[in-house]
Structures are given as structure tokens and as C-alpha cells.
């Protein structure tokens, strides 16, 4: 599944309400998508880029990082079935296997609310 601007909007809205300068999780999560250093490094390794944690404060780079992370982990081959928006949201929140962790259920509920409140279901299929 392509990581469209609609999907990025969902993640950004849930994570920070769109605040590119947000710092959360006791200072460990940066930017609009609330990226952790390990997430950034993982995406950089996969994409052969030189991103660092502070790139999470720059929306263009943060979007590229998020797309690279999903290109690595949110794949049909890896999951064993077509990838859904739910999978993407839960992987973003819970790591590579977040799509199957019950700890990401509440995060997915927040994402669904953003989807419903913004009438995005048809745009993210």
C-alpha cells in the first residue's frame, strides 16, 4: 500500500496534532510524527540515507523517513497478506510487529477517529 499524504496526515494528527516541533515520550520522540532515534536509524539503513534523529523536525525528511520505514516493514510479503491502513498505523506506533500487538489497539482507535472525522475512508483505500 502506498503511504499517501492522507496516511501521513492521519499519523501526524494522532501523534502531534501537526506540530513539527513536538517533543514527546520523555524527550525521545521528535517532530510531527513523533519519531524515535531507532525508527529514524532503521529507516535510514533501509533507504541508504544519512538521516539523523533531528531530521524528524523537518516535515519533508520526516515524511521520507516514515515512508522508508513502512517500505521496510509494511509489506505484503512480510505480513503475509495485503497491507491495510490499520497495519501501517499500528506498525508506526508499535514497531515492525505492531500490526499484531494488542498494545497498539488504542492507537488504531485514535487513527480511526481521525479517518472518520475527516471522511478519509474512500481516500485511503
C-alpha positions as CSV (number, residue, x, y, z in Angstrom):
1,X,0.0,0.0,0.0
2,X,1.3,3.4,-0.9
3,X,2.0,5.7,2.0
4,X,-0.1,8.7,0.7
5,X,-0.3,12.2,2.1
6,X,-3.6,11.1,3.7
7,X,-2.0,8.4,5.7
8,X,0.8,10.7,6.8
9,X,-1.9,13.2,7.8
10,X,-3.5,10.5,10.0
11,X,-0.2,9.7,11.7
12,X,0.7,13.3,12.2
13,X,-2.7,14.3,13.6
14,X,-2.6,11.4,16.1
15,X,1.0,11.9,17.1
16,X,1.3,15.7,17.4
17,X,-1.7,17.4,16.0
18,X,0.6,18.6,13.3
19,X,3.2,20.2,15.5
20,X,6.5,19.8,13.7
21,X,8.4,21.0,16.8
22,X,6.8,18.5,19.1
23,X,8.9,16.6,21.6
24,X,7.3,13.7,23.4
25,X,7.8,10.4,25.2
26,X,10.1,12.0,27.8
27,X,12.2,13.7,25.2
28,X,12.7,10.6,23.0
29,X,10.1,11.3,20.2
30,X,10.7,14.2,17.8
31,X,8.6,16.1,15.3
32,X,5.1,15.9,13.8
33,X,5.3,12.1,13.5
34,X,7.0,11.7,17.0
35,X,9.8,9.6,15.6
36,X,12.3,7.9,17.9
37,X,16.0,7.7,17.1
38,X,15.9,3.9,16.4
39,X,13.0,4.4,14.0
40,X,15.0,7.0,12.1
41,X,18.1,4.9,12.0
42,X,16.2,1.8,10.9
43,X,14.6,3.8,8.0
44,X,18.0,5.4,7.1
45,X,19.7,2.0,7.0
46,X,17.0,0.6,4.8
47,X,16.9,3.6,2.4
48,X,20.7,4.1,2.4
49,X,20.2,7.6,3.6
50,X,22.1,9.7,6.2
51,X,19.1,10.8,8.2
52,X,19.5,11.5,11.9
53,X,17.1,11.9,14.7
54,X,16.9,15.7,14.3
55,X,15.6,15.3,10.8
56,X,12.3,14.3,12.4
57,X,11.7,18.1,13.0
58,X,11.8,18.7,9.2
59,X,8.5,17.6,7.7
60,X,9.9,16.6,4.3
61,X,12.6,14.4,5.7
62,X,10.2,13.1,8.4
63,X,7.8,12.1,5.7
64,X,10.6,10.3,3.8
65,X,11.7,8.6,6.9
66,X,8.2,7.3,7.7
67,X,7.7,6.1,4.1
68,X,11.1,4.3,4.2
69,X,10.2,2.6,7.5
70,X,6.9,1.4,6.0
71,X,8.6,0.3,2.8
72,X,10.7,-1.9,5.0
73,X,8.0,-3.3,7.4
74,X,4.5,-2.7,6.0
75,X,4.8,-5.1,3.0
76,X,2.5,-7.9,1.8
77,X,5.5,-10.2,1.7
78,X,6.4,-9.6,5.3
79,X,2.8,-9.5,6.7
80,X,1.5,-12.3,4.5
81,X,-1.5,-10.5,3.2
82,X,-2.3,-7.1,1.6
83,X,-1.3,-4.3,3.9
84,X,-4.0,-2.1,5.3
85,X,-4.1,1.4,6.8
86,X,-4.6,-0.2,10.2
87,X,-1.3,-2.2,9.7
88,X,0.6,1.0,8.8
89,X,-0.8,2.9,11.8
90,X,-0.1,0.1,14.2
91,X,3.5,-0.5,12.8
92,X,4.2,3.2,13.2
93,X,3.1,3.0,16.8
94,X,4.4,-0.4,17.8
95,X,7.4,-1.1,15.6
96,X,7.8,-3.8,12.9
97,X,5.4,-6.2,14.5
98,X,3.0,-3.5,15.8
99,X,0.3,-4.7,13.4
100,X,-0.2,-7.8,15.6
101,X,0.3,-6.3,19.1
102,X,-2.7,-5.7,21.3
103,X,-0.8,-2.7,22.8
104,X,-1.5,-0.8,19.5
105,X,-5.3,-1.2,19.6
106,X,-5.9,2.1,21.4
107,X,-3.6,3.9,18.9
108,X,-5.5,2.4,16.0
109,X,-8.8,3.6,17.6
110,X,-7.4,7.2,17.6
111,X,-6.4,6.8,13.9
112,X,-9.9,5.5,13.0
113,X,-11.3,8.6,14.7
114,X,-9.1,10.9,12.6
115,X,-10.2,8.9,9.5
116,X,-13.9,9.2,10.3
117,X,-13.7,12.8,11.5
118,X,-12.1,13.8,8.2
119,X,-14.1,11.5,5.9
120,X,-10.9,9.7,4.7
121,X,-12.1,6.1,4.2
122,X,-12.6,6.4,0.5
123,X,-9.3,8.3,0.0
124,X,-7.1,5.7,1.8
125,X,-8.4,2.5,0.2
